Amino acid sequence: MKRIARRCIQAIVADNVAWKIIGRPIAVLGNSLSFWRERHVTQRLAERFFADGLIQSGLFAGLRYPRATGLGGAVYPRLLGTYENELHPALRFMLSRKPELIVDIGCAEGLYAVGLAYLLPHARVVAFDINLEARAGCRELAEINGIGNRLQIFSKCTKADLIELCCEQRALVICDCEGFEEDLFDLGTAQALRQCDLIIELHDFIRAGVTTRIRQVFSPTHHVELIRAVVTSEKVANYSGGPTWDALMPEQRTALIDEHRPALMQWLVATAR
Protein backbone atom coordinates (compact mmCIF):
# COMPACT_ATOMS: atom_id res chain seq x y z
CA MET A 1 0.00 0.00 0.00
CA LYS A 2 2.82 2.40 0.87
CA ARG A 3 4.46 1.65 -2.48
CA ILE A 4 1.20 2.32 -4.33
CA ALA A 5 0.58 5.58 -2.44
CA ARG A 6 4.15 6.74 -3.14
CA ARG A 7 3.77 6.03 -6.85
CA CYS A 8 0.46 7.93 -6.96
CA ILE A 9 2.04 10.98 -5.34
CA GLN A 10 5.00 10.80 -7.75
CA ALA A 11 2.62 10.59 -10.71
CA ILE A 12 0.60 13.58 -9.51
CA VAL A 13 3.70 15.71 -9.05
CA ALA A 14 5.19 14.54 -12.37
CA ASP A 15 2.00 15.48 -14.25
CA ASN A 16 1.85 18.84 -12.48
CA VAL A 17 -1.64 17.97 -11.21
CA ALA A 18 -0.92 19.26 -7.72
CA TRP A 19 0.09 22.65 -9.15
CA LYS A 20 -3.10 22.85 -11.20
CA ILE A 21 -5.36 21.84 -8.32
CA ILE A 22 -3.67 23.60 -5.39
CA GLY A 23 -0.68 25.71 -6.41
CA ARG A 24 -2.16 27.77 -9.24
CA PRO A 25 -5.30 28.92 -7.32
CA ILE A 26 -3.10 29.89 -4.37
CA ALA A 27 -0.75 31.83 -6.67
CA VAL A 28 -3.68 33.64 -8.35
CA LEU A 29 -5.17 34.49 -4.96
CA GLY A 30 -1.80 35.73 -3.74
CA ASN A 31 -1.34 37.96 -6.79
CA SER A 32 -4.86 39.35 -6.39
CA LEU A 33 -4.29 40.11 -2.73
CA SER A 34 -0.94 41.73 -3.54
CA PHE A 35 -2.56 43.90 -6.25
CA TRP A 36 -5.42 44.88 -3.91
CA ARG A 37 -3.00 45.74 -1.11
CA GLU A 38 -0.78 47.83 -3.42
CA ARG A 39 -3.79 49.69 -4.83
CA HIS A 40 -5.32 50.22 -1.38
CA VAL A 41 -2.04 51.51 0.08
CA THR A 42 -1.49 53.81 -2.92
CA GLN A 43 -5.00 55.27 -2.63
CA ARG A 44 -4.61 55.87 1.11
CA LEU A 45 -1.26 57.53 0.47
CA ALA A 46 -2.74 59.66 -2.33
CA GLU A 47 -5.67 60.80 -0.19
CA ARG A 48 -3.18 62.10 2.36
CA PHE A 49 -0.68 63.47 -0.13
CA PHE A 50 -3.22 65.25 -2.38
CA ALA A 51 -5.79 66.27 0.23
CA ASP A 52 -6.34 69.77 -1.23
CA GLY A 53 -6.74 68.54 -4.82
CA LEU A 54 -4.24 71.11 -6.16
CA ILE A 55 -1.68 70.32 -8.85
CA GLN A 56 1.58 70.78 -6.99
CA SER A 57 4.12 71.72 -9.66
CA GLY A 58 4.70 72.19 -13.35
CA LEU A 59 2.83 74.14 -16.00
CA PHE A 60 -0.60 73.72 -14.41
CA ALA A 61 0.39 74.25 -10.75
CA GLY A 62 -2.54 75.62 -8.78
CA LEU A 63 -5.25 74.04 -10.93
CA ARG A 64 -7.70 72.26 -8.64
CA TYR A 65 -9.00 68.73 -9.13
CA PRO A 66 -12.32 67.71 -7.53
CA ARG A 67 -10.78 64.64 -5.85
CA ALA A 68 -7.60 62.61 -5.72
CA THR A 69 -9.06 59.23 -6.61
CA GLY A 70 -11.65 57.68 -8.88
CA LEU A 71 -10.90 59.71 -12.03
CA GLY A 72 -8.61 57.14 -13.65
CA GLY A 73 -6.07 58.07 -16.29
CA ALA A 74 -3.08 58.36 -13.95
CA VAL A 75 -4.53 61.10 -11.76
CA TYR A 76 -1.64 61.00 -9.28
CA PRO A 77 1.06 62.22 -11.71
CA ARG A 78 -1.42 64.86 -12.86
CA LEU A 79 -1.65 66.15 -9.28
CA LEU A 80 2.10 65.96 -8.83
CA GLY A 81 2.52 68.02 -11.99
CA THR A 82 4.76 65.43 -13.65
CA TYR A 83 2.21 64.06 -16.13
CA GLU A 84 3.62 64.51 -19.66
CA ASN A 85 5.91 67.25 -18.34
CA GLU A 86 8.18 66.45 -21.29
CA LEU A 87 5.79 68.71 -23.22
CA HIS A 88 5.88 71.70 -20.86
CA PRO A 89 8.72 73.62 -22.62
CA ALA A 90 6.94 73.31 -25.98
CA LEU A 91 3.61 74.32 -24.44
CA ARG A 92 5.17 77.37 -22.76
CA PHE A 93 6.54 78.50 -26.13
CA MET A 94 3.19 77.96 -27.84
CA LEU A 95 1.37 79.85 -25.08
CA SER A 96 3.77 82.78 -25.59
CA ARG A 97 2.39 83.06 -29.16
CA LYS A 98 -1.04 83.94 -27.68
CA PRO A 99 -3.38 81.56 -29.53
CA GLU A 100 -6.97 82.77 -29.83
CA LEU A 101 -8.37 79.24 -29.73
CA ILE A 102 -7.47 76.02 -27.91
CA VAL A 103 -8.72 72.75 -29.39
CA ASP A 104 -8.29 69.61 -27.30
CA ILE A 105 -9.09 66.37 -29.17
CA GLY A 106 -9.40 63.46 -26.76
CA CYS A 107 -9.71 65.76 -23.76
CA ALA A 108 -10.29 63.02 -21.12
CA GLU A 109 -11.05 64.69 -17.78
CA GLY A 110 -9.80 68.04 -19.09
CA LEU A 111 -6.23 68.59 -17.90
CA TYR A 112 -5.19 70.37 -21.09
CA ALA A 113 -8.51 71.96 -22.04
CA VAL A 114 -9.03 73.44 -18.57
CA GLY A 115 -5.36 73.96 -17.74
CA LEU A 116 -4.62 75.92 -20.92
CA ALA A 117 -7.81 77.95 -20.53
CA TYR A 118 -6.67 78.70 -16.97
CA LEU A 119 -3.37 80.05 -18.33
CA LEU A 120 -4.91 81.91 -21.29
CA PRO A 121 -7.90 83.92 -19.98
CA HIS A 122 -8.59 85.48 -23.39
CA ALA A 123 -8.75 82.22 -25.35
CA ARG A 124 -11.81 80.27 -26.45
CA VAL A 125 -11.61 76.54 -25.68
CA VAL A 126 -13.23 73.66 -27.60
CA ALA A 127 -12.81 70.09 -26.34
CA PHE A 128 -13.76 66.75 -27.89
CA ASP A 129 -14.05 63.26 -26.43
CA ILE A 130 -16.17 60.33 -27.54
CA ASN A 131 -16.43 59.09 -23.94
CA LEU A 132 -19.46 60.45 -22.07
CA GLU A 133 -17.82 60.06 -18.65
CA ALA A 134 -14.74 61.94 -19.85
CA ARG A 135 -16.87 64.84 -21.09
CA ALA A 136 -18.66 64.99 -17.71
CA GLY A 137 -15.30 65.04 -15.91
CA CYS A 138 -14.00 67.81 -18.16
CA ARG A 139 -17.11 69.89 -17.51
CA GLU A 140 -16.73 69.36 -13.75
CA LEU A 141 -13.06 70.37 -13.80
CA ALA A 142 -13.92 73.50 -15.79
CA GLU A 143 -16.64 74.54 -13.34
CA ILE A 144 -14.41 74.01 -10.31
CA ASN A 145 -11.70 76.21 -11.83
CA GLY A 146 -14.04 78.96 -13.00
CA ILE A 147 -13.76 78.60 -16.76
CA GLY A 148 -17.00 76.74 -17.48
CA ASN A 149 -18.41 79.67 -19.47
CA ARG A 150 -15.45 79.60 -21.89
CA LEU A 151 -15.44 75.90 -22.64
CA GLN A 152 -17.45 74.00 -25.27
CA ILE A 153 -17.40 70.20 -25.15
CA PHE A 154 -18.40 67.93 -28.03
CA SER A 155 -18.17 64.21 -28.85
CA LYS A 156 -16.33 63.16 -32.02
CA CYS A 157 -14.05 65.56 -33.91
CA THR A 158 -13.90 65.21 -37.70
CA LYS A 159 -11.50 66.76 -40.20
CA ALA A 160 -14.27 69.12 -41.28
CA ASP A 161 -14.86 70.21 -37.67
CA LEU A 162 -11.17 70.87 -37.14
CA ILE A 163 -10.72 72.82 -40.37
CA GLU A 164 -13.83 74.91 -39.74
CA LEU A 165 -12.66 75.79 -36.23
CA CYS A 166 -9.04 76.60 -37.00
CA CYS A 167 -8.64 77.73 -40.59
CA GLU A 168 -9.10 81.48 -39.98
CA GLN A 169 -7.40 82.01 -36.59
CA ARG A 170 -4.28 81.14 -34.68
CA ALA A 171 -5.07 78.03 -32.66
CA LEU A 172 -3.26 75.62 -30.39
CA VAL A 173 -4.36 72.03 -31.05
CA ILE A 174 -3.71 69.21 -28.57
CA CYS A 175 -4.54 65.73 -29.84
CA ASP A 176 -4.56 62.40 -28.00
CA CYS A 177 -7.06 60.17 -29.78
CA GLU A 178 -5.65 56.63 -29.62
CA GLY A 179 -4.62 56.18 -33.25
CA PHE A 180 -7.36 58.30 -34.83
CA GLU A 181 -4.72 60.99 -35.47
CA GLU A 182 -3.98 59.36 -38.82
CA ASP A 183 -7.61 59.81 -39.88
CA LEU A 184 -7.67 63.46 -38.77
CA PHE A 185 -4.43 64.77 -40.18
CA ASP A 186 -3.58 64.62 -43.87
CA LEU A 187 -1.90 67.10 -46.24
CA GLY A 188 -5.16 69.02 -46.72
CA THR A 189 -5.74 69.36 -42.97
CA ALA A 190 -2.14 70.44 -42.39
CA GLN A 191 -2.46 73.09 -45.10
CA ALA A 192 -5.69 74.40 -43.57
CA LEU A 193 -3.98 74.51 -40.15
CA ARG A 194 -0.77 76.12 -41.42
CA GLN A 195 -1.06 79.04 -38.95
CA CYS A 196 -1.78 76.75 -35.98
CA ASP A 197 0.56 75.04 -33.52
CA LEU A 198 -0.10 71.37 -32.71
CA ILE A 199 0.99 68.70 -30.25
CA ILE A 200 -0.10 65.22 -31.35
CA GLU A 201 0.40 62.09 -29.29
CA LEU A 202 1.48 59.29 -31.63
CA HIS A 203 0.23 55.71 -31.27
CA ASP A 204 2.48 53.47 -33.33
CA PHE A 205 1.61 50.53 -31.09
CA ILE A 206 -1.97 50.86 -32.41
CA ARG A 207 -1.22 51.89 -36.01
CA ALA A 208 2.29 50.96 -37.09
CA GLY A 209 4.21 53.69 -38.90
CA VAL A 210 1.88 56.53 -37.92
CA THR A 211 4.80 58.68 -36.69
CA THR A 212 6.49 58.64 -40.09
CA ARG A 213 3.24 59.41 -41.92
CA ILE A 214 2.16 62.27 -39.61
CA ARG A 215 5.63 63.77 -39.77
CA GLN A 216 5.51 63.78 -43.58
CA VAL A 217 2.07 65.42 -43.50
CA PHE A 218 3.22 68.44 -41.44
CA SER A 219 6.78 68.93 -42.71
CA PRO A 220 5.79 71.16 -45.69
CA THR A 221 3.86 73.67 -43.54
CA HIS A 222 5.32 73.45 -40.00
CA HIS A 223 8.55 73.13 -38.07
CA VAL A 224 8.37 69.53 -36.83
CA GLU A 225 9.98 68.00 -33.77
CA LEU A 226 9.53 64.66 -31.99
CA ILE A 227 9.53 64.52 -28.20
CA ARG A 228 10.00 61.16 -26.52
CA ALA A 229 8.53 60.23 -23.15
CA VAL A 230 10.81 59.98 -20.13
CA VAL A 231 10.79 56.62 -18.33
CA THR A 232 9.18 56.45 -14.88
CA SER A 233 12.44 55.83 -13.00
CA GLU A 234 13.93 59.01 -14.46
CA LYS A 235 10.84 61.02 -13.53
CA VAL A 236 11.06 59.73 -9.97
CA ALA A 237 14.75 60.68 -9.79
CA ASN A 238 14.12 64.18 -11.19
CA TYR A 239 11.10 65.08 -9.05
CA SER A 240 11.61 67.26 -5.98
CA GLY A 241 8.54 67.37 -3.76
CA GLY A 242 9.96 68.55 -0.46
CA PRO A 243 10.13 66.75 2.89
CA THR A 244 6.83 64.87 2.46
CA TRP A 245 7.97 63.40 -0.85
CA ASP A 246 11.46 62.63 0.49
CA ALA A 247 9.91 60.63 3.35
CA LEU A 248 8.19 58.22 0.94
CA MET A 249 9.61 54.79 0.15
CA PRO A 250 11.00 54.35 -3.40
CA GLU A 251 8.13 52.04 -4.38
CA GLN A 252 5.62 54.61 -3.10
CA ARG A 253 7.17 57.35 -5.24
CA THR A 254 7.02 55.07 -8.26
CA ALA A 255 3.36 54.20 -7.59
CA LEU A 256 2.41 57.89 -7.46
CA ILE A 257 4.42 59.05 -10.46
CA ASP A 258 3.82 56.12 -12.86
CA GLU A 259 1.64 57.11 -15.85
CA HIS A 260 0.78 53.46 -16.65
CA ARG A 261 1.67 53.70 -20.34
CA PRO A 262 1.12 50.72 -22.64
CA ALA A 263 4.31 51.73 -24.48
CA LEU A 264 7.00 54.40 -24.36
CA MET A 265 5.15 57.29 -26.02
CA GLN A 266 6.25 60.14 -28.25
CA TRP A 267 4.62 63.31 -29.51
CA LEU A 268 4.88 65.30 -32.68
CA VAL A 269 5.27 69.02 -32.02
CA ALA A 270 4.35 71.05 -35.11
CA THR A 271 4.98 74.79 -34.92
CA ALA A 272 3.51 77.06 -37.58
CA ARG A 273 6.10 78.63 -39.84
Order of alpha helices (4+ residues) and beta strands (2+ residues): alpha-alpha-alpha-alpha-beta-alpha-beta-alpha-beta-alpha-beta-alpha-alpha-beta-alpha-beta-alpha-alpha-alpha-beta
